[in-house]
């Protein structure tokens, strides 16, 4: 069972503390969602935990081995990372982009071994991309693109997934589709950490919430425990009523 | 299907054009005499024309084109921009500046390896500067502007040297270097450039898989397991070696490195890694054809290969730039 344990992570850029002594753990069976306003340091925290960002303090360990000293290819076999979606440099085929998820396994695009080909085919069909596997990625809609990137992460067959706003700029239906895919990944034994901006959606899918403000983790725990009117006021500066996982927002404080 | 046939077809065309280059010239030789000369028969004069003049010249054009096409395709993959190319990024200009410097001060007379090594150092200096800049800036447009700056600075220093040239002879020599040509190249000169070209090509080909990963952008590429720093270093050194060696052999020849990969890309489904070998072959083919053209058109003084390449390549560069959508930046 693979787990990622980040403890006491701090990221400083100049005088500014982007992340301040943050600790968390991701393990199989958990769907953890990281919430917080813009500029809270969510992306920096993910990058620090992956060893992609220089840290001032703290450690990040994958089953006891430091992620910071780990070769990127080894880390990628254990943690699939989906950064915020950026346009591709070239209009590649969907299948080829998904194949890049097998990069750490030594796969070359267009020349996949049997294991790689099987993982790519499986990811394509799970994400319902079979019909468009041979299309150029620049002909896809936003929802299809998001599924393509998720399929790339799935093709890695890594036990853990870290995704930064995987539902950004998607309509509600496509947001549900992506989160359903992630939920079934977790039910199949994966562990996921996501950054989301939709609190209600987060409350519906998360098994655990992490609340971040101004570089600090202010609270973490189950939805029932941590989703409160006071917390929304504290973290987001909004006034809202909370009933279970239902939130009705009234406006900015 | 087309993709699988692409490389063998290009190889076959390269061989045909190489043979064509032996046939054509100021005094066209018939096929049977060329074949005889190639395989050791025929009279001494024919053998001389083929083995000392036409074949090395055509081979030099091919190698220079292939090195530039490969470097262009690899740099485009690394910088994720179809306009990246040794010429545009100032790598060729910096390389020919160093080579001219070595020629000008007579360093070349010391040892035959001085010229290729000077040219390679010039190329590496420019590529290293670009790679350093690439770490600091995410914008590829900025990188290309830096390349334009390097190019202009190298050109300014070159003009300075021409300005102070002691005699018309060294002036002509320098102009030759700036314009780019494969006239009068022998197997000896090829022998001094080829090892560096091969080393550069080997580095670029061995690390090409990372270029595919870079399609996703740097962040996601490191996410899938690419060691970004190594990829940058290897591509920069590989392109520097190949470009430097091609400048040592032929001077600065621009734009082949843009045109060839641009034509190849749709055939390899836009995968940068798979574009390298076909781009090299196509660029070699194009430069051999351009050199045949230079040799057979009737003119008082022979046209320079680099001039012809730029006359075709520069408008193509503008066209490719205008086709680009903003979304890719």
Boltz contact constraints between the chains, C-beta under 6 A:
constraints:
  - contact:
      token1: [A, 52]
      token2: [B, 222]
      max_distance: 6.0
  - contact:
      token1: [A, 72]
      token2: [B, 222]
      max_distance: 6.0
  - contact:
      token1: [A, 72]
      token2: [B, 225]
      max_distance: 6.0
  - contact:
      token1: [A, 72]
      token2: [B, 227]
      max_distance: 6.0
  - contact:
      token1: [A, 73]
      token2: [B, 225]
      max_distance: 6.0
  - contact:
      token1: [A, 76]
      token2: [B, 224]
      max_distance: 6.0
  - contact:
      token1: [A, 76]
      token2: [B, 225]
      max_distance: 6.0
  - contact:
      token1: [A, 81]
      token2: [B, 223]
      max_distance: 6.0
  - contact:
      token1: [A, 83]
      token2: [B, 219]
      max_distance: 6.0
  - contact:
      token1: [A, 83]
      token2: [B, 220]
      max_distance: 6.0
  - contact:
      token1: [A, 86]
      token2: [B, 217]
      max_distance: 6.0
  - contact:
      token1: [A, 87]
      token2: [B, 327]
      max_distance: 6.0
  - contact:
      token1: [A, 88]
      token2: [B, 215]
      max_distance: 6.0
  - contact:
      token1: [A, 89]
      token2: [B, 80]
      max_distance: 6.0
  - contact:
      token1: [A, 89]
      token2: [B, 215]
      max_distance: 6.0
  - contact:
      token1: [A, 90]
      token2: [B, 215]
      max_distance: 6.0
  - contact:
      token1: [A, 90]
      token2: [B, 270]
      max_distance: 6.0
  - contact:
      token1: [A, 91]
      token2: [B, 270]
      max_distance: 6.0
  - contact:
      token1: [A, 92]
      token2: [B, 215]
      max_distance: 6.0
  - contact:
      token1: [A, 92]
      token2: [B, 270]
      max_distance: 6.0
  - contact:
      token1: [A, 93]
      token2: [B, 269]
      max_distance: 6.0
  - contact:
      token1: [A, 96]
      token2: [B, 271]
      max_distance: 6.0
  - contact:
      token1: [A, 100]
      token2: [B, 213]
      max_distance: 6.0
  - contact:
      token1: [A, 100]
      token2: [B, 224]
      max_distance: 6.0
  - contact:
      token1: [A, 103]
      token2: [B, 213]
      max_distance: 6.0
  - contact:
      token1: [A, 103]
      token2: [B, 224]
      max_distance: 6.0
  - contact:
      token1: [A, 103]
      token2: [B, 225]
      max_distance: 6.0
  - contact:
      token1: [A, 104]
      token2: [B, 225]
      max_distance: 6.0
  - contact:
      token1: [A, 108]
      token2: [B, 209]
      max_distance: 6.0
  - contact:
      token1: [A, 109]
      token2: [B, 212]
      max_distance: 6.0
  - contact:
      token1: [A, 109]
      token2: [B, 271]
      max_distance: 6.0
  - contact:
      token1: [A, 110]
      token2: [B, 274]
      max_distance: 6.0
